[in-house]
Amino acid sequence: MIIVVGLAFEARIAAGPGVHVICSGDGRNLAAKLTAAIAEARTLVHGCPGIISFGVAGGLAPHLKPGTCVVGSAVVSGSNCMPISAEWSDKLLNAIPDAVSGMLLGVPAPIANPDQKRALYLKTGAIAVDMESHIVAAVGQEHDLPVAAIRVITDPAKRALPASAVAAMRPNGTTNIGAMLRSVIKRPRELPALFQTALDARAARATLVRGRSLLGPAFTLPLAT
């Protein structure tokens, strides 16, 4: 099984025996990495059963709170609407308590502004946004592999993502604490929002850990270590 994440902490949660985790970072080389991983997996005895897009997401639907697990029903990117495996989605919805089903929006960069989030929600109907699911869906479609998406809300629709949090995101998916501190020094009024973002991220992480543990019952995968 291939699990695709965007951030280093998501990769640590997703890791486990029998699972190939790809951390895409800014997503620029994700399609190539994923294609190579599929080719490698297909040389093994059990092949490649499919791909899961896993990690946090920004909220677009106003009712979704931090820590809410969204199981993707489809992925929209630009004018394309790509399918998600209905069978896999049903398994995840049955396995993960309180998970909700909805369309995901794939974008190349974080959506930080609440007005942008509202506009995208009204335009696309997607309830959450991330930077990996659209690439995963496209590559899965190209290689005729089932795709599922487990995405947990970290920044809700009505809350802005602080510039200092965005500044801390390295292209490889790790966090640049120094860049965050420098940004906070320039924008000290952002500090309360940054604390709130940290609390939201904590709630999202707890849900991700629970969701990863339930992949075993859903897909008979090894659990994370």
N, C-alpha and C positions, 0 to 999 in steps of 0.2 A: 504494500500500500504506500502511495506517495502522499504526503501531507505538505501543503504549501502554506507558509506563513510569511509575514512581512517584517517582523521584529524579532530580535534575539531572544527576548524573554518568552515569546510565543513558541520559539523553536525548542527551548528547554522544556516547556510543558508538553509539547507534542511528541518529544523523543521517546523511543522505546524500541525493544527488539522487534525485528521484522517490519520496521517502518523506515522509509527513506524520507527525511525531512529536508525540504528546500526552503531556505530563508532568502526571500527575494530582495529585501532592502527597498531600494527605490523602484524596483520592478523593471529596470532597463534591460536586464539580461534574463529575465525570468522565463520567457518563452523558450530560449535556447537551452537553459538549464533543465527545464521540464522535459523538453523533447529528448535530450540526452539521457535523462533519468528513466524515461519510458523505454527507450531503446535498450538500456542496460537491464532493466527489470524484466524485459521480455526474453532475455537470454537465460533467466533463472527458471527453475522447475515450475514454480507457481505463477510465473509471469507477472503481469501488472493488472490487478483487479479493478483499479480505478484511482481517482485523485480526490482529495478533500482539501478545500480551501478553509483554513482554520485561523482564527485570531480575532482581534478587536475590530470594531467598525464605528463610524460616526452615525449618530441617529439622524434620520430625516423625518420620520413620522413623529409628530409631537408627543404622542402618548408613551413612547418607549423610554424607559428609565435606564440609567447605568446599571449594568449587570444583566440586562435582558438578553437572552439567547435567541438569535434569529437563525432559523434554518432556511436557506435560500430556496425559493420556488423557481426562480429564473434569474438571469443576470442581464442587465441592460448596459450598453456602452455605446454612446453616440446614437446612431440609428439602428444598431443591432440589438436584438433580444435573443439571448442564447439560453437553451433549455438546461435544466438541472434534472438529474435522475429522480423521477417521482418515487421509484421504489426505495432508493437510498434516503430520500427526504422523509418518507413515511417511517422508515426505521428509526431515523434520528428523532423525529417528533414523538414517537412512541417511547423512546429510551430516555430522552432528556426532559425532566419535569419542567413545566411552565415555559417551554420553548414555543416561539411563535413562528409562523410561516409567512414569508413575504419576499418580494423581489428585491434584489440587491443592485446597486449602481456601482459600476467600476469606473474609477478616475485615475489620472496619472499623478495627482498631487493632493495633499490633504484639503478638505473643505472645512475651513475654520469659522466662517461667518454665519450666524443664524439666518440672516436674510438669504444668503446663498442656499443654505440647507432647505429653507422653506420653498424657494423657487424651484429647486430640483425635485423636491417632493411633489409639488403641484404639476410639474412638467412631465415627470417620468412615472410617478406612482410607486417608485422604489421606497422602501422604508428604512434602508440603511445603506451606507456608502463605504467602500474600501478600495484598496489599490491593487489587489491581487485576483479577486474572484473572476473578473472579466477575462484575464489572461488564462487562468486555469480553465474556464469554460471553453474558450476558443481552442486551446490546445487539446483538451479532451474531445471536443467535437471533431477536430482534425484527425485524431487517432482512434476515433470510435470507442472511447472509454467512458464509463459512467463517471459523473462528477457530482460531488455534494459540497455544500458550504455550511460551515458552522461559524457564525460571526456574533460576537458579543458587544453590545453597545458600551462604549466608554465615554464619549462626549455626546450628550443628548442634543436634540435639535434646537432647543431654545438657549443653549449655552455656547458661548464662543470658545474656541480653542485658543488659549493664550499664545501670543507670538513667541514667548520664551519656550513653550513646550514644542512648538514647531521647529524652533532653532536648534533644539537638542537632538533632533532626529538625524542620525548619520545615514549616508547612502547605503551602508551595509546592514542597517537595521539595529545597530547598537545606539546607546544614548550618550550624547556628549554633555556631560555635567558642566564642564567648563563653559561651553557655549550657552548653556541655560543660565548659569550664574551671571555671565556678562550681559545677557539680554535682560535679566531681572534688574541689574544695576542701572541699565538705561531706562527701564520701564518699571520702577518700584511699585507703581499702582497696580501692576498685574499680579502682585504677590498673593492676594486673597484668591484670585481666580486660579492661580497655579496650585494652591493648596487644594482647592475644590477639584481640580483636574486630577490631582494625585489620589484623592478619595474615590473619584469615579473610576480611575484606573484600578484601584484596589478591588472594587466591587466586580469589575470586569474580569480581573485575573482569577478571582475565586470561582466565578462561573466557568471560565475556561478550564480550570483544573478539574472541576466536576464534569464538564462536558467531555474532556479527554478520557476520564476514567470510565465513562459510559460508552465510549467507542468499542470497548471490548464486547459487552453484551449486544451491541447493535450490529457489529461486523465480525465478531469473533477475532478481534485483533488483540495482540498483547497490550497490557496496560503500560502507562508511562512509568518510568522508574524514578 
